[in-house]
């Protein structure tokens, strides 16, 4: 009965956290998909010079903010940058706050507040014809702060319910929530854009506001709140299984240290393996009791205090991946914010068509995250899979930057870019973050998970903020090709940041394979020797 009840709660948590963050992204996508429409409203209309003006021009265009489209594009970049800076700052703060308050309250409050701010920004200002640059910036900064409540909380809830070993394919599927939200936002916006851009904000904000009540009533942040044991508490019940694998519990992170993978050469290895084989076949009561006591000691007696912010930053792998994610998220979020506008501006495609076509990038990102997440599970290493994705994304970006004015060819090239760039981003933000939360320094400390997640995603968001101010200025000054050269440089820098970890994991794989073959040969030799003696 309890297992069925626990399964139901896990499915509920998976769905609620998945769609809550997806709806966050749908609201972000609304603005990026209506940049062309807002630009037309914020700039003066064209007049027929052969017809005399019935009123002075300043009366006809009193609500317009800018003189030309280039100024609009730069201001939209400022809005995106303001949002990302506030979002990055909020990630650090809410990661710390989320470890210390009820996460259900924090998440539902952030969702409701975001929906109200988006509604005021896109609907109220348009309906009352009130256009002000400072108001727009203020609303979008508050929007970034409120949206930053989402990611640290949903990752922490998933970690509480699914444990540190639920990574790879599971988090690859769950990590696609951002891309699913982008697709939902693009489709919702394109369906109502013909009625006016304000209805795009109305639909997405209404969905998010309703979802906030569902989350408030239904989300259970941790199993302990309903009298269930956490996933890490099941280790004691798996004492025999852990002992059968060689006397130690097999729940180590895939981003382990190099020394953990190297098998020491010992002249007494054959005797050790012989004793282990006998124990595996005929475990005694004392063996099971000692294994259970050993694991119980690890859970109960070795419980470090919650790590501080600076100690969390100094955990192995956190700084390299945080810096790498800063460059990678710059590229990924530039596609998120500017891809529909790029398709409309560079190829002259209708804004509705550009919105729908941009979903190809998100779909391929979902496929890449799941595919490479599964491959990294089978291989046993993350960075070994991430590095080829980063390297292959560079020529893919170069080819896509020179795409012809053809929707089919553009979609295929966009899918390739999304497979490597979006897939790597999904893998780092989900599975790698979970691996970093499984280190020995965090053993028994579930309250540090949101902090570590906030550090990784917060650093990445600061990088994304820099990109959103660089893209419009490069585009208006040097053209779109310069923007893609920036993307290629950023992907190269991402690979440079994780290269030391890549080398370390490759060495551990090289050391692990000979040790595995040596053990297999010795075991086979031992069994053959025993069989010969029995025949004699």
N, C-alpha and C positions, 0 to 999 in steps of 0.2 A: 504493500500500500504506500509506504513512504517513498519507494523508488519511483512509482508512478506519479506521486505528488511532486516529487523533486523534478522529474522530467517535464511536467506541465509548467512548473515555475521557470525552468531553464528556457523552454520554448517561448514563454511570455517575455522573459528578459531579453532574449535574442531579438524578438520582433520589435519590442518597444524601443530598445536602444538603436536598432537598425533604422527604423523609420523616423525616430525623433531626429537623428542626425541627418537623415536624408531630407527631411523637411527643412532643416536649417539650410542645407545647400540649395534647395529649390528656391528659397528666398534670396540667397546670394545670386543665384543665376538670373533672377528676374532683371536686375539692373544691367548685367552684362549683355543680356539679350535685347534690351531696348535702347542701347546707346545711340543708335541711329535716330530713333524716334525722339528721344529727349533732346538730341542735338538740333533737330529741326525745330523744336519748340523754343529752345533757348537762343536761337539765332534769328536775325531779322528776316522777314519774308521778302521775296523779290517783287518789285513793282513794275508795272507796265509804264515805261517813261512817256509813251504817247498819250496817256490819259492824265489829265491834271489831278493833282492830289487834292482830295476833298478836305483832308485834315492834315495838320503837320505830322511828319513821320514819327516824331517822338511820342505822339499820342497813339498811333497805330501799333507801335512796337514798344510800349512802355514796360511790358513784362519780360522783354528779352534781355538776356544777361550778357551776350557776347556778340562781337561784330562779325566773326567768321567761324568756319568749322574747325580750323586749327586751334583756336582758343578754346572751343568746346572740348576737343579731344584732350587737350592738356588739363583742363579742369576735371574731366572724368578720370584722368590718371591721378590727379590729386585726391579725388574722392576715394579711389581704390587704395591709394597709399595710406590715407588717413584711416580707412577701415582696417587695413592689415596691421598697421602699427598698434592701433587700439586692440585689435584681436590678439596680436602677439603678447602685448602687455597683460591682457586679461587671462591668457593661457597660463602664464606664470602665477598670477594671483589666484585664479580659480583652481589651479592644480593644488595649491597650498590650502585653499579654503575647502575644496572638495574632500580632502582627507580628514576634515575636522567638523563638518556639518552634515546634516541629512542630505544625501545626494538627490533624493527624489524632489525635495523642496527646491534645491538649487537648479536642477535641470528644468523643472516645470516653470519656475519663475523666469529663467532665461528665455525659454520658448515664448511665453506670453509677452514678455517685454519686447522681444525682437519683433513679434508680429505687430505690436502697436506702433513701434518706431518705423517699420517699413510702410505701414498703412499711412502714417502721417507724411512720410517722405514722398511716396508715390501718388497717393490719392488726395489727401486733404489739401496739399499745396497746389495741386492742379485744379481741384474743384473750386477753390476760392481764389485762383489766379494770383497766388502769392509766391514769387520767385526771389529767393535770396541766397547768395552763395554761402554766407556764414551760417545760415540756418541749415542748409544742406550738409555742410561739413560737420556741424554739431550733431545733427541727427545720425550721420553715418559713423561718427566716432562712438557715440553711445551704442549704435547697432553692433559695432565690432566688439565692444566690451560685453554686451549681453550674449552675443553668439559664442563667445569664448567659454561660456559655461558648458557647452555641449561636449566637446571631445574628451577632456579629462574625466568627466563624469561617466560617460558611456563606456569608455575603456576600463575604468575602475569597476563598474558594475559587471562587465563581462569577465574581468579577472576574478572577482569575488565568486561568481557562479560557475565558471568553467575551469578555473585553476590555471596553473602555470604551464601545464603540459598540453593544453588545448590550443595549438598553434597551427601554422601551415595552412592546410586546406580550409579548416574552420574559420580562422581569422582572415584568410584570403577571401572567402565568401562574405563574411561579415564586414570586412574592410572595404568592400565595394559599395557601402552605403552612400559614400560621398558621390561616387559616379552615378549611382541610381538616382540620387537627389538631383544631380545635374540634368539627367535625362528627363526626369519628371518636371523640373522647372522649365526646361526648353520646350517640352510639349505643351505644358499649360500656357506658357507665354504665347507660343505661336497660335494656339487655339482662340485666344481672345484679343490678339494684337490689332486686328482689324477694327475693333471697337474703340481703340485708344490705349496708349501705353499704361495709363493709370489702372486699367482693369487687370493688367498683368500683376501689379503689386497687390491689388485687391484679392485676387484668387489665391495667390501663394501665401499671403499673410493670414487669410481666413483659415486655410488648411492648417497652418502652424498653430494658430490660436486654439482651434478645436483639439488638435493633438496634444497641446499642453495639459488640458483637463484629463485626457485619457492617461497620460503619463503620471499625472499627480494621483489619480485614483488607482492605477494598476501597477506601477513599477515598484518592485521590491529590490532595493539595492544589494542586499546580502542575504545568504541563506539563514544566518543567525536570527534575522528579524521574524522568521516564521518557524523557528525551532528546529531547523535542519542544520546538519554539520556542513562545513565548507569542504570543497574538493580536496584540500590539503590534509584534512583530518582523516581521509580514507587510507592514508599510508599505513597506519597500524593494521588495518584489516587486510592489507596486502603484504603482510610480513613474509609469508611463505613464498609468494611470487618474487619479491625483491631478493630473498635469500637464494632462490633457485637460479637467479641470474648471476650469481657469483658473490653473494654476500653484501651487496650494496644496492641502494634504491636507485632505480633507473628513471629519474625525473630531472635530469640535468638539462640546462639550456643548450640550444644549438650554437650559441655564441660562447662556448666554453673556452677555457684557457688552453694554450698549446700543450702544457704539461699534462693535462688530464687525458689527452689522446695518445700520448707516447707510451708504449708498452715497454717497461724496463726489461732488459735482458738479464736473466738470472740463471745460473747453472742449476738451480734447484727447481726450475719451472716445471719440469716433468713430474716431480713429486707433488708439487702444489696442485697441478691440474688433475693428477690422479686422485688426490684427496677430495678435490671439488667434485669430480665425477661420482665418487662413491657417496658423497653427501647429497648430491642431486638425486641419485637413485633411491637412497634409503636415509632420508633425513630423520634424525632422532628428535625426541621431545626436547632435549636440552638445546639442540641447535635452533629449533623454532622459538624456544623461550628466549634464548640470547638474542636472536635477531629481532624479536618483538621488543625486548627491553632496549636494544640499541636504537631502534627507530623511535620508540616512545621518548627516549632521552633527547633525541634530536628535536622533536616537536615541542616538548614541554620545557626543557631546561635551557635550550639555546635559542632564546627569543630576544633579539636585539631591539633596542628602542628605535622608534621611528627616526629615519635619517633626516638630517637637516637639508636645506636646499643646496648648500655648497657641497656637502658630502654626496648627495645624489648626483650632482654634476661630475664629481670625481670618480664615479663608478666606472669600471672598465667598459669601454665602448661607447659611453654616452656622449662624450665630447666629439669624437670622430664622426659619429652618425648624426649628431645635432648640426655640425658644420656642413656635412654632406647634404643633409636635408634642407638646409638654407638655400643652397644653390639649386637643388633639384626642385624644391617647391617654387622657386622663382620661375622656372620654366613651366611647371605644371599649372600654376595659377595664372600665368600669363595666357596660356591657352584657355583657361577657364574664363578669364575676364575679357579677352580680346579676340578669341577665335570667331565668334559670329560677326563682329565688326570687321575683322580682316577679310572674311569671305565676301561681305557686302562691299567693302571699300576697294579691295584689290581686284575683284572679278565682276563687280556690278550686279551680283545676284540679289534677288529680292530678300528683304530682311527676314521674312517668314521662312523662306527656303534656307537661308543661312542658319537660322536657329535650329531647324530640323536636321540639317546636314552636320552640324557641330556635335550632335549626339554620337556620331561614329567614333569620335575620340574617346568618349566615356565608355562606350560599349567595349572597345578593344582594351581599354585600361582594366575593366573588370575581368576580361578573359586573361590578360597578362598576369594580374594579381593571383588569380586562382591557379593558373597553369604553372607559373614559376614558384608559387607557394608550395604546391604539391611536389614539384621537382626538388625543392630545397629540403622538404621533409624526407624524401627518399635518399637524397645525398647525405643529409645530416649536417649541412652547412648552409648558411644564408648568404654570406658575402661572396662565396664562390659562384652563386647564381646571379647575384646582383651586379657584379662587375661586368660580365658579358652584356647584360642589358644596357648598362651605361655606355659601354664602348660602341655597341651597335646603334644606339640612339643618335650618335653624332652624324654618321652618314645619312641616317634616315631623315634627320632635320634638314640637312643640306639639300637632299632630293626634294623634300616637301616644300622648301623655300623657293624652289624653281619649278613648282607644279604648273602645268598648263591650265588654261581656262576650260577645263572639262570636269564635270561633276563626278563622273565615275572614277577617273584617274585620281582626282583630288581625294576622293573618299578612300580609295585603296591606300594611297600614301599616308593619309591621315590615320588610318587604322594601324599602319606599321609604327608610326610615331607613338600613338597611344599605347600600343602593345608594350613597347620598351620603356617609354617615359612614364606613362600612367601606371603601368604594372610595377615598375620599380618604386614609385611613390607609394602605392598601396602596400607593397611588401614591407617597406621601411616603417611606415606609420602604424602598421598593425602587428605583423608577426615579429619584426625586429624589436619593436617596443616591448612586446610581451617577453621576448627572450632576455632583454636587458632587465626585466623585472623578475627573472628567475635566477639571478646570480646568488652566490653564497652570502654576499653581504646583505641581501634582502630576505634571507631565509626567515620565514615566519613574520615578515613585516608587510602585510597587505596594504597598510596605510600609506606606503610610499609610492604605490603604483601610479596614482594620479599625478604626483609630483614629477616622477620621471617622464610620464607622458607629456605633461605640460612643458617640460624643458625641451624635449625633442621637437614637439610641434610648435612651441613658442619661438624657438630659434629659427625653425623653418619659415615661420610667418614673418619674421623680421626680414629674412631674405626675399620673401615674396613681396613685401612692401616696397623694397628697393626696386624690384623689377617693374612694379606698376607705375612708378614715376619715370622710369627709364624708357619703357616701351613707347609712350606717346611722343616723347621728345625725339627719340631716334627715328620714329616713323615719319614725323612731320619734317625733320631736318635732313635725313639721309635715305629714307625709304624703308620698305619692309625687309629688304635683304639684310640691312644692318641689324634688324631685330633678330633674325634667325642666326646671324653670326654671334650675337650675344648669347642666344640659347646654346649654341654649340660650345662656346667657351665655358658656360656654366656647367654643362654636362661633363666636360673634361675636368673641371675643378671638383665636381662631385666624385668622379672616379679617383682623383688624387687623394681626396680625404679618406676614402675607405681602402686605398691600396695597401697600407700596412696591415690592416685586418685581413685583406685578401691573401697576402703573402703568408701570414700566420696560419690561416686556415688551410692553405695549400700544403704547407709543411706538415701540419698535423695529419692531413690525409695521407701524405707520403709515408709518414711514420706509422700510421695506423694500419695500413694495408700489409706491410711485411710482418708486423706483429700478429695480425689476424691469420695470415697464411702459415706462420710458424706454429701458432697454437693448433691450427687444424691438422698440420702434418704430425705434430707430436701426439695429438690425441689419436689419430689414425694408427700411428706406429705403436702406441700403447695398446690399442684394442687388438691389433694384429699379433703382437707379442703374447697377449693373454690367450688368444685363440690357438696359437701354436702350442703353448704349454698344455692346454686342455686336450688337444688332439694326441699329444704324446702320452 
